[in-house]
Amino acid sequence: MSNSVVRNGPSRISRTRSTTAALGLEEIKFIGEASRWSSWFIMEKRFDELTATATDGLLPRSHFGECIGMRNRESKEFACELFDALARSRNISCGSITKEELREFWEQISHPSFDSRLRTFFDMIDKDGDGRITEDEVREMIILSASANQLSNIVIQADEYAKLFMTELDHNKLGYLTIENLEMLILQGPNRPLTGDNEGRGLSRMLSQKLKPTHVNLVQRKYRDFRYFVVDNWQRVLVMALWIGIMAALFTYKYIEYKNRAVFEVLGHCVCMAKGAAETLKLNMALILLPVCRNTITWLRNKTKLAMAVPFDDNLNFHKLIAVAIALGVGIHGISHLACDFPRLLNASSDEYSPLGTFFGEEQPTSYWHFVKGWEVTTGILMVVLMAIAFTLAFPWFRRSRVRLPKPLNKLTGFNAFWYSHHLFIIVYGLLIIHGIKLYMTHEWYKKTTWMYLAVPVALYLGERLIRVFRSSINSVKILKVAVYPGNVLALHMSKPQGFKYKSGQYIFVNCAAVSPFEWHPFYMTSAPMDDHLSIHIRTLGDWTSQMRRLFLEACQPPRAFRSDYLQGKNYPNFPRVLIDGPYAAPSQDYRNYGVVLLLGLGIGSTPMISIIKDIRNNIMSMEEEEEANSLEEGTVAPLESRSESGAHSFKTRKAYFYWVIREQGSFDWFKGVLDEVAELDTRGVVEMHNYCTSVYEEGDARSVIITMLQSLNHAKNGLDVVSGTRITSHFGKPNLRNAFKGIALNHPNTRVGVFYCGAPALEPELRELASDFSHKTTTKFEFHKENM
């Protein structure tokens, strides 16, 4: 193996502006670690691990990517091409290197000089080493980078994009490109401004200073955090305090009552604990039904002032919290009776038992079985078993099929198992009423209060179910279009029932009897209120949605050359029958209360946000048309910001920032038409849209540099983004949410901003913290809302 280096480093390329060169330093990165020297120690450690079993101590080409940090399968080929480029420049012909050669490779790919990194990147494309890049070499690099970034559509169109490269950069028609062509495109791309507004930069620096964490002692920090928490969550604090207060009062009332009864002499505090817990159980078994009475919640939220003090959007969280309280109450009640009260009765003397004969029988029990076989214990044990099943299958591990069980136990996972097990509550409530009647120590009917607690909530819940049956039979819908998109997404376009009114951000329940006659599943509407149809987008994540997709695919009977955007409707009348129920209130519908909104959607979580941006577009266009017509009659046209908000124009939102984060390129197809339409018709820039594709490495990473170049060229010439296929330029990697909040705070001081999020729960804490941080440290007040369907 030859270790000599035959290629000299490139002469420094002349530049007219030093700021341009400085900008380029961060534009091509082969190693992601922030610290250059620490990256070598990491690479050296990986080298030792990878060559530990090798007798020659050499690192093979196939393991080079893992050694430098490009570990995923998609980047392996890219890393191999990088290895080849570095090896060619050193006349290394074999497919493995020593640690010293790895050190040379590292010094080149981590060199702070932009020219060195650009030369390395150029050498990757220039495989024959002649200093010229041909169209074939550009095409190969496009395919290589697109594959590393999981951009299958770009791979398919690689020939077209390679021609675009040559057409736009080979101005002299030489048939090849030089390193200077690439440098100019990288450093002078349209998305890399070199100057900025001095005043804006000054405000940004001032805001950054305000947002820096201040050093305070522990007590001050805890007090500040507590104060912020109460200010941001006073509604939740109020409801929780009221709920806990009522439970404490009921528990104390029953505890004192039984402490003053004769049974206390024998059973002691055990019976007091059992009866106190039982009283809280009655309350919570009644309350747990209320958060799932969605029609009632929607009416209270939309038609009353209670929404100012009650966080109705947390209904499911409250439902889960009550379930936890029930579990604790059952534990206290059951253990107090089974482990304390009954053994004390069995071990009591005749004199001690005598006063209790009217409650537990004239003859003192001699066996534990005497209690177990009674109605009281039998119904109690059955309720505990059924609730344990329902509670267990409601956990995300089971409900979302994260637990892999062998057959036939795999039937216990998935939404179907959750749905059917939850309906065991019908039996549970029947047993609870029996349990409440067959009491040992209460014989008067008016003191048997279990049915009193349950009467109103159960009647309300039954009424809700009857409303669903009645309303779904009236609100019949016809399937107009069906679309199947990448990422296992099924889109249904349905006729709008007569008189059906809803707000953007709300959701409906959907039933398909061909899948299951009893199951109803909630989906956000992606259509806007002014549209002449209803639409929903269903991601196949479980058994019900998978069957739904299969049924509609079979009904569509697509041709063999099936396209992802294939639509059918009029020619295929035999679609499965679909029923809808709703609409139901959701946090996102409150976007109209804000002049400025920040909308964030992760993957399919963008569905309510799509409806909102369509609604904003429709309302702005409607306002413009009507106001312009009125103004023309008067001879003047008023700007949008100064127009009246009275009458039909009570629409308050004047600016929306939409961030959509997806994993795969194909997901853009879900709402490509909507995004293009909004971008084309929104001439005033009311809706600012930011698309992020996380499968693409962040801008500046060597694996995405050629994609960035291609993106700039194609958008400048054709007005389309190569990643999303829309008019909106896509960003790579994950969004910097702090910068997003910072930009809004700078652009909208002294403003209430509604922050609406729908997606994975993992991002919620960060968004809440950012909203709170910027609200308390700037004049912009961010109010966070999380979808909780």
N, C-alpha and C positions, 0 to 999 in steps of 0.2 A: 504494500500500500504506500502510495506517495503522499507525503505530508506537506509538500511544498505548495506555496500559494503563487500561482502564475499570473493571476489577474490583479492588476493594481486597482486601488480604489478610484472611483470616478472623480474627475476634476469637479470642483465646486461649480454648480450651475449659477450663473449670474442672475440677480434679482434686482428689481428697481426699488423694492420697499422691504426694509428689514422686518416690518410688522407682518408681512406675508410669510416670510421665512419662519418667524416665531410661531405663527399660526399652524404651520405645517408640522411642527415638532410632535404634535399629538394626533396627527392624522393617519399614521400607519403604525399599528402596534401588533407585534408578533407574540408578545408575552404580556399577560394581563396584570401581573404583579406590579404594585405601585413603586416599590423600591427596586432599583436595578440590581444592587448587590445582594439583597435578600433573595431575589429571584434565582441568582446563581447557586446559592446554598441549597435552595429547594430542588433545583435541577440536579445538582450533584448528589443529593440524597436519593432522588428518584433513579438516577443512573446506577448507583450502588445497589438499589433494591432490584432493578431490572436485570442487572448483570451478575447477581449473586450466584446464580446457578450455572452461569456460562464459564466454560474452562478458559476461553481466550480473553475474557474481560472486555469484550466488544459489545457495543449497543447496535442491534440490527435496525435497519431502516424501518421495519414494521412497528417498532416500539418507540420511534423518535417522537411521534405525536404525544404519546403518554408521558414521555420524559419532559417535554416542554409545556405540558398543561393542556394540550388539545386531546382530551381523553375520550370524548364521545365518538360513537361510530361514524357519524356523518363527517367529522373533521379528519378522520384518519387519512383519507386520500389526499386532502389538502396538505397535511403535515408531511406526507411522503413526497409531494411535489416540492415543498419547501426544502426538504432534505436534499433532493436532487439538485436544486438550484445552488444550494450552498456547497454541495460536493463538486459540482461542475466548476465552480469558481476556484477550487483548490485541486483540481485534477484527481479527485478521489473517485476511483472507478468501482471499488467493491461496495457491497451493500451494508457495511457496518463501520462504526467509528470508535476511536478510543476516547477516553475522558478528556485528553488534551485537545483533540479535534472538536469534541463537544464544546469545550471552553471557547474555542475559536468561533464556532457557530453562534454560541450565545453572545459573544462580544459584538458580532455583526448584527444580529437581529434585535439586540437591546441597545444598540448604539444611540446616543441622544441626537446624533446628527440626522436631520431629515433626509439629506442626500444619501446617506448609507442605507436607510430603510427603503427609500424609493428605489435605489439600485437593486436591493434584494428583491423587492416586489417585481421590478421590471424583469429581473433574471428568471423569476418563476414563470413569467409569460413567454419570455424569449428562450425557448427550449434549445434552439440550435446555437445560441450564443453569438449571433452575428450583429447584435445591437439594433435589430429591427424586429418589429412585431407585425406579423401578417394577420390577415383576417381569420385564417384557420387557428392561429395561436390565441387570438382574442376569443374565438368561439369556445375553444377548449377551457380557457380560464373562466369564462362565464358559466359553463357547465359545472366546473369544479367548485366555484364559489356558490352557485345556486344550490348544488347538492349539499354542500356543507351547511347551508342555511335553510335547507328543507323547502326550497322554493321551486316546486315542480313545474309550475307554469312557465317560469323563466327558462328552465331546462328545455321545455318543448319549443320555445320560441328563440332558442339560442342563435340560430342562423340569422333570423331577422335582426336581432339585437347586435350581432357582430357586424352586419352590414351598416347598421346605424352608427356604430363606433367609427368605422372607416369613413363613412360619408361626412360625419360631423367634425372629425379631427384631422383627417388627411386632406387638408385644404389644397395642397399642391398636386393631388392625384398621383402620388408616388407609389401607391400600392402597399405602403407600410407606415407604421408609426414609430416615433422615436421617444426617448425618455422625456424629452422636453414637452411633447404633446400630453403625456400623462400628468406631468407636473403642473402644467397650466390648468388642466381640468380639475385636479385635486385642490389646488390653492385658490383658484378663482371661480369656484362653483357658485351658483346663485344663492345657496343656502349658508354661505359663510361671509357675512358682512364684516368689513374691516373697521368701520366707524360706527358711532352711535351717538345718541342724543346725550350731551353732557349733563343736562338737567336730569334726565331719566337715570343716568348712571349714578348721579349724586343721590337721588332719592333711594335708589336701590342700595347704595352703601349705607345710608342712614337706617334703612329698614333692617339691613343685615346686622347692624350694631344693636338695634333694639331686640332682635331675636336671639342674640347670643345669650347663652345661659349665664345667669349671675350667680356669684358665689355667696350663698347665705348659709347660716347655720341650720342644723337639722330641724330644730323646732320651727323656725320661720318657714323653711321649705315645706314641712308637713302642713302647717297652717295654711300656707298659700295654696297648696294642692287641694286641701279640703275645701277651701273657699271656692276655688275654681270648679271643683266637682259639684258643689251644691248649686252654684249659679248656673252651670250647664245642665244639671239634671234635677232641678227643683221639682218638676212634675213627678218624676219617678220617686224621688225622695218622699214627696207628699203621699203618694199612693201606698208606697211601702210602709211608711210610718202608720198610716191609717189601718192598713191590713194587719200589721204586726200588733198594733194597739188593740184591735178588736179581738184577735186571737188571745192575746195576753189577758184581756178582760174576761173572756169566756172561760179560759183555763182557770183563772183565779176564782171566778164565781163558783165553778163546780168543785174546785179543790176545797174551798171554805165550806160549801154545802155539805160535802161528805165527811169533812173533818168533824162536823157537829152532829153527825148521825151515829147510831149505835154500832154500825158495822166498823167504825173506825177503831173501836176497842180491840177488835180481833184482827182486822185486815191492815190497820195502820195507814201509813202514807201511801201504800201501794194502791189502794182503792181510790184515793184522791188523785194520784197521778193518772190512773187508768181512766177515770171519769173526766178529768180535765182534758186529757188528750182526745177522748171521744167527742167532747163538745167542739173542739177545733176541727176534728174530722168531719163532723156534720156541716160546719161552715164551709170547709174547703171542698167537700164533695159537691156542694151546691155551687160554689164559685167557679170550679174548674170548667163548668159548662158555658159560662158567660163569655169567655174570650173566643170561643169558637161559634158563637151566635153572630155570624158575619153580617147578616142583614141588619140586625139591631145595632151593631157597632158602626156600620156604614151610615145608618140613619142618625145616630147620636153624633157621629163625627161631622156629618155634613149639615145637619139641621139644628143643632143645639150649640150652646156656648160651652158645653162640658169639655170640648176638645182643648179649650184654653188651659184647663187644669188637669185633664186626664190624658196620659199618653196612649191613645187608642192604638197607635202603630206598634206598640210593644205587646199586643194581645197574646201572641204565641209565646213570647218570652215569659209573660205572666202565667200562662197556662202551664209551662214547664216548671216554673217556680212553685206553683201550687201543687204540682205533682210531687215535687221534692218534699214539701211540707206534709203532704198526705203520707208519703213513705215514712217520714219521721214520726208522725202521729200514730200510724199503724204499729210501728216498732214499740213505742212507749206503751200504747194501749195493750197490745198483745203480750209483751213481756211482763208487764205489771200484773195482768190477770194470770197468765199461764205459769209464770215462774215464781209468783209471790202470793197472790190472793188464794188460788186453789190449794197450794200446799199448806197455807195457814189454816184454811178451813178443815183440811184433812187432819191436821195435827192439833186442832183446838180441843180443849177439854169440853165435857158435856155442859158445864155451867157457862162457859164462854160461847158455845154454839147455840144454846137455847134461845137467846133473843133473835137469832138469825134464821130460825126455823121457817118463819113466814116467807122468807126470800128463797132459801135453798132447799126447802123440804123439811118436814118434821123430823125425819130420821137423818142423822148426820152421815154424809157420804163416807165410805170407807175405801173407795177406789178412785183413782184419777179418771178412769174410764167414765165414771158417772157424769163428769163435766164434759168430756170430749164428745159423747154421743148426743148431747143436748143440742137444741136448735141454735143456741147462742154461739157455741164454739164451732159447730159444723158450718154454719153460714159464714162465720168469721174466717175460718181456714180456707173455705172455697173462695171467698173474696180476695184473700191474700194471694192465693195461687193464680187466680185470673189476672189480678192487677200486676203481679210479678211478670207474667207472660207479656202483657201489654207494655209495661215499662221497659222490659229488656229488648223487645223487638222494635221499640221506638228509638233506641240509641242509634246514632249515625252509622256505627259499625255494621249493624244489621240492616237498617233501613236503606242505606246506600250500598249494600252488598260488599262492604269492605272486608268482611269475614268470609273466608272460603271454607265451606263445609262440604264434606263428602255427601254423595247421594245416599238416601233421600233427604238428609238433613239440610241440603241446600235450599229446600223450599221454605226454610225458616228465615231466609234473608230476602231482601228486596222490598219494594214498596207494597206489593200485594200482601205479604206477611204482616207488615206494619198496619195496613189499612184494615184487614180482617180482624187482627188481634185487638185493635183499638175498639172495634165494635163489640167486643166482649163486655164493654161497659153496660150494655143493655141487661145482661145477666147480673152484673155486679150491682146495679141499682135495685134490681128486684130482690137480691139477697140482702142488700143494705136495709131495705124497708122491713123485710122479715126480721132481720137482726135487731132493728130498732123497736119492733113490737114485742119480741120475745126477750124482754129484759128481766134479769134476776131481781133487781132491787127497785124497780119502778112498775107499779101496777095500774096507776090511774092513767086513763087514755090521754088526758090533756098534758101530762108530763112526758109522754112519749113523743118527743118533738122532731124526730128525724124526718118524718113526712112533711112537717111544716117548713123545714129548711129547704127541702127538695122541690116542693110543689111548684113554685114560680119558675125556677131555672129549667126544670124538666119540661114544663108546659111551654116555655119560651123556645126551648130547643126543638121540641116536637113541632111547634108552629113553624119554625125555620125550615124543617124538613118538608113540611106540607107545602110551604111557599115555593120551595125548589121544584117539587113535582109539578105544581100548578103552573109556575112561570115557565119552566122548560117546555111544557106541552104547548104553551102559547107562543113562546119565542122560538118557533121552528126556523131552522136555517137551511139553506141550500148551498152545497159546496160549489163554488164558482171556479176555483183554480187550485191545483195542487202542485207544489214545487218541492223537489228533493235536492238538497245542497250537500256539498262536502261537509265532513264533520258530523254526519248522521243527523241532519236537521231537516225536519219536515215542515213545510209552510202550507197552511190552509187559508184560503181566501173564501169567506162565506158571505152570503147575503145578510144585510142588516135587517133585523126584525122591525116591523112597523112600531114606531114610538120608542125604540131602544135608544136611550141617551146615556152617555158615559163621558168621563173625563180622561184625558191622556194620563197615563201612569196607573190606571186602574186595571183590574184583572177580572177574568171570568172563570167559571168552572166548566169543564168539558166532560161530556159522557159519550162513550161509544159502546152501544150495547153489543156490537159484534166482538168487542174485546172483553168487556165485563159489564153486565147490566146494572151493577150496583155502584161501581167506582166512579167518582167524580174527581177530576184533577184540575188544579188551578194553573192558568197561564196568563201572562200579561198580554194585552192587546198591542200589536205593533201598528195598527191602523190609527188614524187620528179622527176625532169626532166629526170633522167636516167631510171625511171620506164617505163614499157611497157604499162601502162594504166593511166587513170586519176581517181582520187577519190576525193569526197567531203563528208563532214559530216554535216548534217542539223539538227539543234536543233529546235524542234517544239515549237515556241514561239508565233505564230500568226495564223491567219486564213489560209493564203496561205500554210505555212509549215505544218499545221495540215491536210489540204486536201491532200497535197503531200504524207504525211506518210500514210494516210488512203488508198489512191489509190494503193500504192506499197504493203501495207499489203494485200489488197484484191487480187492483182496480184500474190503474192507469194503463197497464199493459204497454209499456214503452217499447219502441223499436230497439233492435240490437245495438245500434249506435246511440246509446242513451247519454244525453247530456245532463250536466249537473243542474242546468237551469230549465230543464224540460217541463213545460206547463201543459196540463190537460184540464178539461172541465166540461165543455159543452158536448164533446163527442163521447163522453164516458159518464152516462147518468147513473151507473150502478155503484156509486161510492157508498161506503158504509154510512149509515145514518148517524148524525152527530147532533147532540143536544147541548145547549149552553144554558148557564144560569149566572146571573149577575146583572150589572157590574157590581164589584165590591171595592170599597175604599182601600187605598194604599198610600204610603208616605209620599210617593212621587207626584201625586195629583196636586199637592200643595205648591208646586213650582210657580204657579200663577201668583202666589203671594209675594214674590220677590222680583225686583227689577233686574237683578243679575243672578244667574244660576250657574253652578258648576255641576255637570252631569258626568258621572263615571260609571262605565259598564265593563265588566270582565266577561269576555266570551259571550255566551247566550244571555248573560245578565244585562246586555245592552237593550233588551226588548222594550222595557218601559221608556228608556231614553230615546229610542227611535220614534216612538209615538209622540214624545214631547217635542223633539226637534221638528217633526212634521207639523205638529199643532202650532208651534211658534211660527213656522214658515207660512202656514195657511192664514193665521191671524194677522201677521204683518202685511201679507199681500192684500188681505181683505181691507185692512185699515188704509193702506196706501191707495187702493182703487177708489174707495168711498170718499176719502178725504180729498184726493186729487179731483174727483168729480165735483165735490162741493166747492173746492177752492177755485176751480176753473170758472164756476158760475160767478164767484166773487172777484175773479181776476188775479188771485195770488195762490201760491202753493206753499203751505207751511211745512217746515222740516218735521221729520217723524218725532223727534224728541220733544217738540213743543206742542204736539197735537193733543186735543182734549182726550181725557180718559173717562168721560162720562158716557152714559147711555150704553150703546152697543160696543163702545170702545173702552171698556173697563179693563182691557188686557194690559197687564202691568209690565210684563217681562220685556226688556229692551236689549238684553245681551245674554248670550248663552255660550258657555265653554263646554264642549263635548269631548271627553276622552274615552276612546274605545281601545281596550287592550285585548289582543287575541294571541293564540299560540301558533296557529297555522294560517298559511296564506289563503287557503281555500275558504276560510271563514268570512273573508271579505265579501264573498258572493252572496251571503245572506241578505245584506242590505246595500249592495252596490248601487242599485237603482235609486234608492232613497238618498244616499249620500251625494250622488251626482246631481240629482234634482235639486236638493237643497243648495249645493254649491253653485249651481247655475242660476237659480232664481233669487238667491239671497244677495242681491247687488249691493246692499248696504252693510254687509258683513255682520249681521245680527248674530248669526250662529258661527262660532269659530270651532272648527273640528280638527281633532288630533287623533290620528290612528297609529297604534303601536303594534308591531308584530314581534313577539318575544322569541320566535324561533330564529330570527335574524340577529347576528351578533351586533353589539352596539357600534355606532358610527365611529370609525377610526380603527376598528379591529381589521387586521389584514384579510380575514375571511370574508368581510363584507365591503371592502374598499371598491372592488370592481362593480358591486351592486349599487353602491353610492354613485359611482361615475355614471353607470347606465341610467340610474334614476334621474340624475340631473339632465342628461342628454335627452332622454325620452320626454320628460316633462316640459323641457324648453321647446322641443320641436312639435310634439303631439298633444301636449297638455294633459297627459295621463301618467299616472304613477305605475311603475312596472310591477310593484309588489301587490298593491290593492286593486289595480285596474280602474281606479276612480280618478277624479280630478284632484283629489286631496293627496298631498305628498305624505307618505307613510314615514314614521320614525321607527328606529330599530331598537330592540331591547325593551326595557321597562321605563315608564315615564318617571321623571324626577318630580314627585308630587309636591315637595317643598317649594321648588321653583314655580310650579303652577299656582300654588296659593300665594306666593310672593308676587307674581305678576298681576294677579287679580287685585291684591291689596294695593299695589302701586297704581293700577288703572282705575280703581273704584274706591277712593277714600270716603269715609263717612257713609258707607252703604251696607245694607243687610244683604248678604249673599247666601242663597240656599244651596247647600251641598247635598246632592242626592247620589247615593251609591247602591248598585245592585251587582252582586257577585260573591265570590268566595269570602267566607267570614274572616280569613286570615288577614285581610287588608283593613278590616274595620277599625281595629285599635289605632293603627297609624293615622288613618283619616280623622278619627275623633280627636286624637292628640294634636294634629295639625290645625284642625278647625278651632280647637280651644286655645292653642298657643297664639295663633294669629289674631283671634278675637280679643284676647286680653292684652296683646302687646302692640296692636295697631288700631286705627280708627275704623277698620272694616270688620264687621261682625259676621262670622261664618256660622251658619246654623246647619248642623249635620243631620241627615236623615238616611236611615238604612232600610232597604226593603226587607220585609220580614213576613213573607207570604206563607 
